[in-house]
Amino acid sequence: MKKIRVGVVFGGRSTEHEVSLVSAGSVMKALDPSKYDIIPIGIGKTGQWITGHKALKMLQENLSDKENRVCLLPDPTVQHLVRMESLPELSGSDQFTASLDVIFPVLHGTYGEDGIIQGVFECAGLPYVGAGVLGSAVSMDKIIQKLVCKQLGIPVPKFLWFKSIDWSNPSLISSGFELEYQLANKTKIQIMDEIEEKIGYPLFIKPPNLGSSVGISKAHNRKELEQGIDLAIQYDRKVLIEDAVDNVREIEVSVLGNDKPRASVVGEIFPSNEFYDYDAKYIDGMSGLKIPADLPETLAAEIRQTAIKSVLAVEAEGMARVDFLLNGKTNEFFLNEVNTLPGFTSISMYPKLWEASGISYSQLCDELIKLAIDRYEQRRKLATTYQPKNDWYR
């Protein structure tokens, strides 16, 4: 059979650039060369696209590659990469064939997980792995994600939010009204007063549109609260304040599928720091995990069902890792977040949970590509034209 040409996209303009490179290396190694032609597509920290066998290495070493700069045209009749210099189609003599059959984005965070690049793939008329534009955008903004899930009865921790302009320039009115969980049109003192009154310590301060715990801090008093907000607004235009769950256990579930997703076994993270921050996730190597988690069967089943419900709520098709915060004494659990492009190294929680559920890493990649093509074929059958009764528009 003809091999499927898979464009593996990695890097990106994101604070999670380095994490993406590690994930991409694992994916490209796992893809079966007898089934797939792999076309590496690296996106540098400044946004330039490059291709070629050395693309991953170039980004790892933070080097530029002017000769192999490419772009993806927003033209569904083309469906191939073009060189930046003169924009011809890549010739058959190049290391990589020009056309693409499917995109496998291994991007985390801004410009990769938030619906922006998914929109590029939609315009280019290419199937791609993971959530669509809507699911990506809703899931990326943790405030919107919580509002949607809470509306559908999914438990979330107590939270408040405000825009950075209300913190940095309280004299400037960011909105004429205040939503239920929004702290708008207040001074710094008023914002902190209300946070202390409605949430209380300890609490978390988060930039809602980032991942890998970048910019997140935990506050036990007002001084730490103020410092945490100052940190968060360096990364986002909004700030999320969230209650710290008592006796917390960090629980994760992997979800796979489009319209009828299924959930993996439940796993538990044991962070090496006070919470599962960037260092605990990637650097110190001291965090532990247990798969399956030591939970009563009925509780594990309820968490798995809630994970599926959460994914359907935000339309996170393809794949998602759903994170929960569990009170270890009461067994009350809360949705922490839905991650639409979770870490994808061979030792990352998403593939490890599926491995424990009977799906190997390479099988998981196969399934994700199949899901991407299936969804594309469904959408391709939809009508995109309409013939009015007369040509009124001419």
C-alpha positions as CSV (number, residue, x, y, z in Angstrom):
1,M,0.0,0.0,0.0
2,K,1.1,3.6,-0.6
3,K,2.7,5.0,2.5
4,I,1.1,7.9,4.3
5,R,3.0,11.1,4.2
6,V,3.0,12.5,7.8
7,G,4.1,16.1,8.5
8,V,5.3,16.1,12.1
9,V,5.2,19.7,13.3
10,F,7.2,20.7,16.4
11,G,8.9,23.6,18.2
12,G,6.8,26.7,18.0
13,R,6.6,30.2,19.5
14,S,5.9,29.0,23.0
15,T,7.4,28.7,26.4
16,E,7.0,25.0,25.9
17,H,9.2,24.9,22.8
18,E,11.8,22.6,24.4
19,V,9.2,20.1,25.7
20,S,7.8,19.9,22.1
21,L,11.2,19.0,20.7
22,V,11.5,16.0,23.1
23,S,7.9,14.9,22.3
24,A,8.5,15.2,18.5
25,G,11.7,13.1,18.7
26,S,9.7,10.3,20.4
27,V,6.8,10.4,17.8
28,M,9.1,10.4,14.8
29,K,11.0,7.4,16.2
30,A,7.8,5.5,16.9
31,L,6.1,6.0,13.5
32,D,6.5,2.8,11.5
33,P,8.7,3.6,8.3
34,S,7.0,0.8,6.4
35,K,3.6,2.7,6.8
36,Y,4.7,6.3,6.8
37,D,7.0,8.8,5.1
38,I,7.9,11.2,7.9
39,I,8.3,14.9,6.9
40,P,9.8,16.8,9.9
41,I,8.5,20.4,10.1
42,G,10.2,22.6,12.7
43,I,8.9,25.9,13.8
44,G,11.6,28.1,15.4
45,K,11.1,30.4,18.4
46,T,10.6,33.4,16.1
47,G,8.0,31.5,14.0
48,Q,10.1,30.5,10.9
49,W,9.3,27.0,9.5
50,I,12.0,24.7,8.3
51,T,12.1,21.1,7.0
52,G,14.7,18.5,6.3
53,H,16.3,15.6,8.2
54,K,18.2,18.0,10.4
55,A,15.2,20.2,11.3
56,L,14.9,18.7,14.9
57,K,18.6,19.1,15.5
58,M,18.6,22.6,14.2
59,L,15.9,23.6,16.7
60,Q,17.6,21.7,19.5
61,E,20.7,23.7,18.9
62,N,18.8,27.0,18.3
63,L,20.3,27.3,14.8
64,S,18.8,29.0,11.7
65,D,18.4,27.2,8.4
66,K,17.8,29.6,5.6
67,E,18.1,27.0,2.8
68,N,15.2,24.8,4.1
69,R,12.7,27.5,5.1
70,V,9.2,26.5,4.0
71,C,5.6,27.5,4.5
72,L,2.2,25.8,4.2
73,L,-0.2,27.7,1.9
74,P,-3.8,28.2,3.0
75,D,-5.0,26.7,-0.2
76,P,-6.7,23.3,0.0
77,T,-6.0,22.5,-3.6
78,V,-2.2,22.5,-3.0
79,Q,-1.6,20.5,0.2
80,H,2.2,20.7,0.1
81,L,5.0,22.6,1.6
82,V,6.7,25.3,-0.5
83,R,10.1,26.8,-0.3
84,M,10.2,30.4,1.0
85,E,12.7,31.7,-1.6
86,S,10.7,31.4,-4.8
87,L,7.7,29.4,-3.7
88,P,7.9,26.5,-6.1
89,E,6.7,23.1,-5.1
90,L,9.5,21.0,-3.6
91,S,10.8,18.8,-6.4
92,G,11.1,15.0,-6.3
93,S,14.8,15.3,-6.0
94,D,14.5,16.9,-2.6
95,Q,15.0,14.9,0.6
96,F,11.3,15.3,1.3
97,T,8.3,14.9,-1.0
98,A,6.2,18.0,-1.3
99,S,2.7,16.7,-0.7
100,L,1.3,15.9,2.7
101,D,-1.4,13.4,3.6
102,V,-1.8,14.3,7.3
103,I,-0.3,16.5,9.9
104,F,0.8,15.3,13.3
105,P,1.3,18.5,15.4
106,V,3.5,17.9,18.4
107,L,3.2,21.4,19.7
108,H,2.5,22.6,23.2
109,G,1.2,25.9,24.4
110,T,0.7,29.2,22.5
111,Y,0.4,29.1,18.7
112,G,0.3,25.3,18.8
113,E,-2.4,24.1,21.2
114,D,-4.7,27.1,21.1
115,G,-6.5,26.7,17.8
116,I,-4.3,29.0,15.8
117,I,-2.2,26.5,13.9
118,Q,-5.3,24.2,13.7
119,G,-6.9,27.0,11.7
120,V,-3.9,27.0,9.3
121,F,-4.4,23.2,8.7
122,E,-8.1,23.7,8.2
123,C,-7.4,26.4,5.5
124,A,-4.8,24.1,3.9
125,G,-7.4,21.3,3.7
126,L,-5.2,18.8,5.6
127,P,-6.3,16.3,8.2
128,Y,-4.5,16.7,11.5
129,V,-4.1,14.9,14.8
130,G,-5.8,16.3,17.8
131,A,-8.6,18.7,18.6
132,G,-10.0,21.1,16.1
133,V,-10.0,24.9,16.3
134,L,-12.9,25.2,18.7
135,G,-11.8,22.4,21.0
136,S,-8.2,23.7,21.1
137,A,-9.2,27.3,21.8
138,V,-11.7,26.4,24.5
139,S,-9.3,24.0,26.2
140,M,-6.3,26.3,26.0
141,D,-8.1,29.1,27.9
142,K,-8.5,27.5,31.4
143,I,-11.0,30.1,32.4
144,I,-13.3,29.4,29.4
145,Q,-12.7,25.7,29.9
146,K,-13.8,25.9,33.5
147,L,-16.9,28.0,32.7
148,V,-18.0,25.5,30.0
149,C,-17.4,22.4,32.2
150,K,-19.0,23.9,35.3
151,Q,-22.1,24.8,33.3
152,L,-22.4,21.1,32.5
153,G,-22.1,20.0,36.1
154,I,-18.5,18.9,36.0
155,P,-16.9,19.8,39.4
156,V,-14.1,22.4,39.3
157,P,-12.2,24.1,42.1
158,K,-13.4,27.5,43.3
159,F,-11.9,30.2,41.0
160,L,-11.8,33.9,40.1
161,W,-10.2,35.7,37.3
162,F,-9.3,39.2,36.0
163,K,-7.5,40.9,33.2
164,S,-4.0,42.1,33.6
165,I,-5.0,45.6,32.7
166,D,-7.1,45.7,35.9
167,W,-3.9,44.9,37.8
168,S,-1.4,47.0,36.0
169,N,-3.6,50.0,35.2
170,P,-6.6,49.9,37.5
171,S,-7.7,53.4,36.4
172,L,-8.4,52.0,33.0
173,I,-11.8,50.2,32.8
174,S,-11.4,46.9,30.9
175,S,-15.1,46.2,30.8
176,G,-18.4,47.8,31.7
177,F,-19.7,44.9,33.6
178,E,-18.5,42.1,35.8
179,L,-19.2,38.4,35.2
180,E,-19.9,36.0,38.0
181,Y,-16.3,34.9,38.5
182,Q,-14.6,38.1,37.1
183,L,-12.9,40.7,39.2
184,A,-13.2,43.8,36.9
185,N,-12.9,47.5,37.5
186,K,-11.1,47.2,40.9
187,T,-7.9,48.4,42.4
188,K,-5.1,46.0,43.3
189,I,-6.1,46.1,47.0
190,Q,-9.8,45.4,46.1
191,I,-8.7,42.5,43.9
192,M,-6.6,40.9,46.6
193,D,-9.3,41.6,49.3
194,E,-11.9,39.8,47.2
195,I,-9.6,36.9,46.4
196,E,-8.9,36.4,50.1
197,E,-12.6,36.7,51.0
198,K,-13.9,34.3,48.3
199,I,-11.0,31.9,47.8
200,G,-8.7,32.1,50.8
201,Y,-5.2,30.7,51.3
202,P,-3.5,28.6,50.0
203,L,-4.4,29.3,46.4
204,F,-2.9,29.1,43.0
205,I,-2.2,31.9,40.5
206,K,-2.1,30.9,36.9
207,P,-1.7,32.4,33.4
208,P,-4.7,30.6,31.9
209,N,-3.3,30.2,28.4
210,L,-0.1,28.4,29.1
211,G,0.9,24.8,29.9
212,S,3.6,22.8,31.6
213,S,3.0,24.9,34.8
214,V,4.9,27.8,33.3
215,G,4.1,31.0,35.3
216,I,2.1,29.2,38.0
217,S,2.7,29.9,41.6
218,K,1.2,28.9,45.0
219,A,0.4,31.6,47.5
220,H,0.1,31.2,51.3
221,N,-0.2,34.9,52.1
222,R,-0.8,38.4,50.5
223,K,2.8,39.0,49.7
224,E,3.1,35.7,47.7
225,L,-0.3,36.5,46.1
226,E,1.0,39.8,44.8
227,Q,4.2,38.3,43.6
228,G,2.4,35.5,41.9
229,I,0.1,37.9,40.0
230,D,3.1,39.9,38.9
231,L,4.6,36.7,37.5
232,A,1.4,35.5,35.8
233,I,0.9,38.8,33.9
234,Q,4.3,38.4,32.3
235,Y,2.8,35.5,30.3
236,D,-0.9,36.2,29.8
237,R,-3.4,39.0,29.5
238,K,-5.6,37.3,32.1
239,V,-5.0,35.8,35.5
240,L,-6.7,32.8,37.0
241,I,-7.0,32.4,40.8
242,E,-7.9,28.9,42.0
243,D,-8.5,27.3,45.3
244,A,-5.9,24.8,46.5
245,V,-7.7,21.5,47.1
246,D,-7.0,20.0,50.6
247,N,-5.1,16.8,50.9
248,V,-4.6,16.8,47.2
249,R,-3.7,13.9,45.0
250,E,-3.0,14.6,41.3
251,I,-4.9,12.2,39.1
252,E,-4.7,11.9,35.3
253,V,-6.7,10.0,32.6
254,S,-5.9,9.7,28.9
255,V,-8.8,10.0,26.5
256,L,-8.8,8.8,22.8
257,G,-11.4,9.2,20.1
258,N,-13.6,11.5,18.1
259,D,-17.3,11.3,18.6
260,K,-17.2,8.3,21.0
261,P,-14.0,8.6,23.0
262,R,-12.8,6.1,25.5
263,A,-10.7,6.6,28.6
264,S,-7.6,4.8,29.8
265,V,-6.9,3.5,33.2
266,V,-6.4,6.1,35.9
267,G,-2.9,7.2,36.9
268,E,-1.5,9.3,39.8
269,I,1.4,11.7,39.9
270,F,3.6,12.2,42.9
271,P,5.3,15.6,42.4
272,S,8.7,16.2,43.8
273,N,7.9,19.8,44.7
274,E,4.9,21.3,46.6
275,F,3.0,21.1,43.4
276,Y,3.6,19.7,39.9
277,D,5.6,22.6,38.5
278,Y,7.9,22.8,35.5
279,D,11.0,21.6,37.4
280,A,9.1,18.7,38.9
281,K,7.7,17.7,35.4
282,Y,10.9,17.9,33.3
283,I,14.1,18.7,35.2
284,D,14.8,17.2,38.6
285,G,13.6,13.7,37.6
286,M,12.3,13.1,41.2
287,S,8.6,13.0,40.6
288,G,6.9,9.6,40.7
289,L,3.8,8.0,39.2
290,K,1.6,5.0,39.8
291,I,-0.4,3.3,37.0
292,P,-3.0,2.3,37.8
293,A,-3.7,4.7,40.7
294,D,-4.5,3.2,44.0
295,L,-8.2,4.1,44.0
296,P,-11.5,2.2,44.7
297,E,-12.9,0.8,41.5
298,T,-16.1,2.8,41.7
299,L,-14.2,6.1,42.2
300,A,-11.8,5.3,39.3
301,A,-14.8,4.5,37.1
302,E,-16.5,7.8,38.0
303,I,-13.3,9.7,37.3
304,R,-12.9,8.0,33.9
305,Q,-16.5,8.9,33.0
306,T,-16.0,12.5,34.1
307,A,-12.9,12.6,31.9
308,I,-14.9,11.6,28.8
309,K,-17.7,14.0,29.7
310,S,-15.1,16.8,30.0
311,V,-13.6,16.0,26.6
312,L,-17.0,16.0,25.0
313,A,-17.9,19.3,26.7
314,V,-15.0,21.2,25.2
315,E,-15.0,19.2,21.9
316,A,-11.4,17.9,22.4
317,E,-11.5,15.4,19.6
318,G,-8.6,13.0,18.9
319,M,-6.7,13.0,22.1
320,A,-6.6,14.7,25.5
321,R,-5.1,14.1,28.9
322,V,-7.6,15.1,31.6
323,D,-6.1,16.1,34.9
324,F,-8.0,16.0,38.2
325,L,-7.4,17.1,41.8
326,L,-8.6,14.6,44.4
327,N,-9.1,15.3,48.1
328,G,-7.3,12.3,49.6
329,K,-9.5,12.2,52.7
330,T,-13.0,12.8,51.2
331,N,-12.4,11.4,47.7
332,E,-14.1,14.5,46.3
333,F,-12.5,15.3,42.9
334,F,-12.3,18.3,40.7
335,L,-11.4,18.9,37.0
336,N,-8.0,20.6,36.9
337,E,-7.7,20.9,33.1
338,V,-8.1,19.2,29.7
339,N,-4.8,19.1,27.7
340,T,-5.4,18.7,24.0
341,L,-1.8,18.2,23.0
342,P,-0.2,16.6,26.1
343,G,3.4,15.6,26.5
344,F,4.1,12.8,24.1
345,T,7.5,11.4,25.0
346,S,7.7,7.6,25.5
347,I,7.7,8.2,29.2
348,S,4.9,10.9,29.2
349,M,1.8,10.2,31.1
350,Y,-0.6,10.2,28.1
351,P,1.1,7.3,26.2
352,K,2.0,5.5,29.4
353,L,-1.6,5.4,30.5
354,W,-2.6,3.9,27.2
355,E,0.3,1.4,27.3
356,A,-1.1,0.2,30.7
357,S,-4.5,0.0,29.0
358,G,-3.2,-2.3,26.2
359,I,-2.2,0.2,23.4
360,S,1.5,0.5,22.7
361,Y,3.2,3.8,21.8
362,S,3.4,3.0,18.1
363,Q,-0.2,1.7,18.0
364,L,-1.3,4.9,19.7
365,C,0.3,7.0,16.9
366,D,-1.4,4.8,14.3
367,E,-4.8,5.3,16.0
368,L,-4.3,9.1,16.2
369,I,-3.5,9.4,12.5
370,K,-6.5,7.2,11.6
371,L,-8.8,9.4,13.8
372,A,-7.4,12.5,12.1
373,I,-8.2,11.1,8.6
374,D,-11.6,9.8,9.6
375,R,-12.6,13.3,11.0
376,Y,-11.3,14.9,7.8
377,E,-13.3,12.6,5.6
378,Q,-16.5,13.3,7.5
379,R,-16.0,17.1,7.2
380,R,-15.0,16.8,3.5
381,K,-18.5,15.4,2.7
382,L,-20.2,18.5,4.1
383,A,-21.6,21.0,1.6
384,T,-19.5,24.1,1.2
385,T,-21.6,25.8,-1.5
386,Y,-25.2,26.9,-1.8
387,Q,-27.1,27.8,-4.9
388,P,-29.6,30.6,-4.4
389,K,-32.7,30.9,-6.4
390,N,-31.1,33.7,-8.5
391,D,-27.7,35.2,-8.9
392,W,-28.5,38.2,-6.8
393,Y,-24.9,38.8,-5.8
394,R,-23.7,39.5,-9.4
